[in-house]
Amino acid sequence: MRYLFLLSGENLELAKAEVLSLAKAFGKILSYDLDERIFSLNFAGEQFFERLALSHEVCEAIFSCSMSELQKEFEKLSFEGSCCVRVSGIGMKSDQELEKKLGAILWKKGAQIDLRNPENLIRVYITPRSCHVGFLRFKQNKKQFRERLPNKRPFFMPVVILPKLSRAILNLVSLKSGRILDPMCGTGSFLIEAGLMGFEVFGMDFYRDIVKGCRKNLEFFNLKGEVLQGDVREMPFKDESFDGIATDYPYFRATRSGTKDELYNKSFQEISRVLRKGCRAVLVTNLELKELPFKVIFKIDHRVHGSLTRRIYVVEKFENVPE
Ligand SMILES: C[S@@+](CC[C@H](N)C(=O)[O-])C[C@H]1O[C@@H](n2cnc3c(N)ncnc32)[C@H](O)[C@@H]1O
């Protein structure tokens, strides 16, 4: 089955990586292509759209064609039930009249047009290169992310990753289910998203008050999760006990928990130790990291403002970890 994802423009690379990571976890990726913000994915597997953060819509593709072929291709369309056609220009302005013209083609063929509550919402995305047509199957609930904004939670700290971005980053672990750890969990942005997606949630932070606050935040969303006070440099977990790790390093040079280099080096060893073989960790930092003791699958930068760019490293442990 081919699907069309209308990606959010905030970070196209991340939006695309999110779709691919989820698709890998839920089935088999056959091929893909990006045209402006339309990501076309040939995929065999289970549906995962509710998990997405950085896709606005998902359609089941009907066809893609050039602008000159669009009306002719529309004449060939056949489906059961009422319909409505919605056209959007992506990376360009769309012709306002096109929606009516395409609707009229279907009406002349005998289709029942229902603009309010159609059984088939036919989406037409027009890019400078192509036209992509599909049945709408998923529309993002943007309100959910606003409702989980950090200032709406009982425990708040500045410089946290917002819910939508937290979910997209977490999805890069490429897991359908399992045990997720954030060993520097702060207010719990990753843990909240992980809990809402049905993962088993484990968090840890160096500071007692932060641990208490994070627990309150999880309770606020009716989520179960174990949050411990502890040090990422020496974690109280058994080897290979997690299926995925997502964590956001402190944005300061020296912490009460040691120097920056010591924090990074020791945490890498520990993250590698507690992560299961073949599983991913997503490490977020404001620093460019060199020579990571992991296999780096990919890295994506996310610019927040002039003086803060988050670097998102998606890593796997090496098959043979040196003693
Ligand atoms: C950038 S914040 C994480 C923010 C988090 N993603 C959130 O949603 O609030 C980094 C966190 O790392 C914690 N931290 C710093 N050093 C640590 C250590 N050695 N072990 C565990 N946690 C540590 C800090 O207390 C802080 O809460």
The ligand as an SDF file (V2000), in Angstrom:
LIG
                    3D

 27 29  0  0  0  0  0  0  0  0999 V2000
   17.8590   19.3140   29.7620 C   0  0  0  0  0  0  0  0  0  0  0  0
   17.2610   18.6100   31.2100 S   0  0  0  0  0  0  0  0  0  0  0  0
   16.1270   17.4010   30.6590 C   0  0  0  0  0  0  0  0  0  0  0  0
   14.7950   17.9910   30.3810 C   0  0  0  0  0  0  0  0  0  0  0  0
   13.7530   16.9400   30.1630 C   0  0  0  0  0  0  0  0  0  0  0  0
   13.8260   16.3770   28.8230 N   0  0  0  0  0  0  0  0  0  0  0  0
   12.3780   17.4740   30.4820 C   0  0  0  0  0  0  0  0  0  0  0  0
   11.4390   17.0870   29.8070 O   0  0  0  0  0  0  0  0  0  0  0  0
   12.2080   18.2400   31.4170 O   0  0  0  0  0  0  0  0  0  0  0  0
   18.5840   17.6280   31.7850 C   0  0  0  0  0  0  0  0  0  0  0  0
   18.2870   16.9010   33.0670 C   0  0  0  0  0  0  0  0  0  0  0  0
   19.4290   16.1150   33.3870 O   0  0  0  0  0  0  0  0  0  0  0  0
   19.5170   16.0190   34.7900 C   0  0  0  0  0  0  0  0  0  0  0  0
   20.8810   15.5800   35.1500 N   0  0  0  0  0  0  0  0  0  0  0  0
   22.0380   16.2910   35.1450 C   0  0  0  0  0  0  0  0  0  0  0  0
   23.0930   15.5220   35.4990 N   0  0  0  0  0  0  0  0  0  0  0  0
   22.5810   14.2740   35.7200 C   0  0  0  0  0  0  0  0  0  0  0  0
   23.1470   13.0320   36.1270 C   0  0  0  0  0  0  0  0  0  0  0  0
   24.4480   12.8960   36.3670 N   0  0  0  0  0  0  0  0  0  0  0  0
   22.3290   11.9470   36.2670 N   0  0  0  0  0  0  0  0  0  0  0  0
   21.0060   12.0660   36.0260 C   0  0  0  0  0  0  0  0  0  0  0  0
   20.4040   13.2180   35.6750 N   0  0  0  0  0  0  0  0  0  0  0  0
   21.1740   14.3100   35.5070 C   0  0  0  0  0  0  0  0  0  0  0  0
   19.1600   17.4210   35.2550 C   0  0  0  0  0  0  0  0  0  0  0  0
   18.7280   17.4120   36.5960 O   0  0  0  0  0  0  0  0  0  0  0  0
   18.0390   17.7880   34.2790 C   0  0  0  0  0  0  0  0  0  0  0  0
   16.7830   17.5090   34.8150 O   0  0  0  0  0  0  0  0  0  0  0  0
  1  2  1  0
  2  3  1  0
  2 10  1  0
  3  4  1  0
  4  5  1  0
  5  6  1  0
  5  7  1  0
  7  8  2  0
  7  9  1  0
 10 11  1  0
 11 12  1  0
 11 26  1  0
 12 13  1  0
 13 14  1  0
 13 24  1  0
 14 15  1  0
 14 23  1  0
 15 16  2  0
 16 17  1  0
 17 18  1  0
 17 23  2  0
 18 19  1  0
 18 20  2  0
 20 21  1  0
 21 22  2  0
 22 23  1  0
 24 25  1  0
 24 26  1  0
 26 27  1  0
M  CHG  2   2   1   9  -1
M  END
$$$$
